[in-house]
């Protein structure tokens, strides 16, 4: 019963609190670049990593400690972004509240299903299969983007899954399968797709340019990841003049304690200096 209550609280508020996030995917024959702006109410975001084991992949997460934000009295950590050591990436987005009905009889694996996907899945196809085989009531105000190093990408919306077809994909806060449910038109989606139509170069620099163009004062952090090379550029608080490059694959192999994103980007901590790249 506790999990059901928590799920209800999450879905009732996620589309409000995850205010206006944007995800961008650009691929070509030799690279897969993905990036996301996390737009929310609080600045105190964290990065942490779970080390690989004999039975699970290593994963680097970005997210927050939820401290009553979603109406629940207990504190808990929630994953907003993640990348595992196999090159699978996820991002979460608020969306118009619609209860998924096609999965209600499936096993309930909890509201951290994206973390289970990161620990157990290496490809988008595997992650989508896990979601489609699970009870997704917790997603009634959420959707998830999955991208892998092979160049596959899909948005799991609940009852529908939308696959990338032309090598680029933009996700904001409406359902690509049915924009009329709400959240569309979206200026961030329009701006990002317009920029991609002009130049869809599959580089971290180009994706960062697009994320900067659609960022705004509520953008708390941004991440751009090369899914084949395993490095990620991390930005903080709507500022694209300063970033830190982290070897995410190496970090996912060994794990790390939670570290404030602000400290990582500003260089105020040496906690992950062994994983910071200068190139």
C-alpha positions, 0 to 999 in steps of 0.5 A: 500500500505504501508504494501505491500511495507514493506512486500516486503522489509522484504522478500527481505532481511530477508534471508540475515539478519537472517544469520544462525539460528538454532532451536532444538526440543526434546520431550519424554513422560514427557517433551518438550524442544525447543531451538534456536540460533539467528544469526544476524548482531546486538548485541542489542537484547531485551526481552519484554512481553505483558500481558494476557488479557480477549481476548489474551494470554500473550506473552514473545518476543525476538527481535530487533528494526528494524532501517533501516536494512531492507530498511524501513525508519521507525523504528519498533519492530520485533519479532524473538522468542516468547512463550505464557502462554499456552506453544506455542513457535515460532522461525523465520528463513531466507530461500531461497526466494520463493514466496508462491502461495497457500495463495495469495487469503487469508486475509492479516493479516500483517507481524506480523502474528506470534505475532497474533498467539502467542496472539490467539493460544494455540497449533501448530495446531491452529497456522498452521491453522491461517497461512494456512488461511492467505496471506503469501507473506511476508514469501517468504524468511522466515519460522517459527517453532512452538512447543507446550507443548503437544509435537507437532512441525511444520515448516510453510514454506509458501506453505508447512508445515513440521510436526515433526514425531519422537520426534526430529526436527532440523531447519536451513535455508533450506526448509525441504520439498525441500532442493534443493531450497538452503541452504543445505547441512548445517553443523549446521543441520548435526551437530545437527542431528548427536548429537541427533542421539547419545543422544536425552535426552529431557533436557535443558542441552542437548539442550544447548549442541547442540546449543553451538556446532552449535553456532558461532561468529554471534550467538547473543543470544540463548534461551532454553525453557521447554514448560511444566514448562515454564522456559527459559534459556537465553544466550548472544553472543555465550557464554554458560558459563553464562545464566539467567533462567526466569519464562516465564509463570509468566512474560507473565501473567503480561508483562514487558518493553523492556529490553536488553538481554545483561543486563539480562544475565549479571545481570546488571539490576534488572528489572525482578528479580522477574521472575529470577529463581535460580534452 
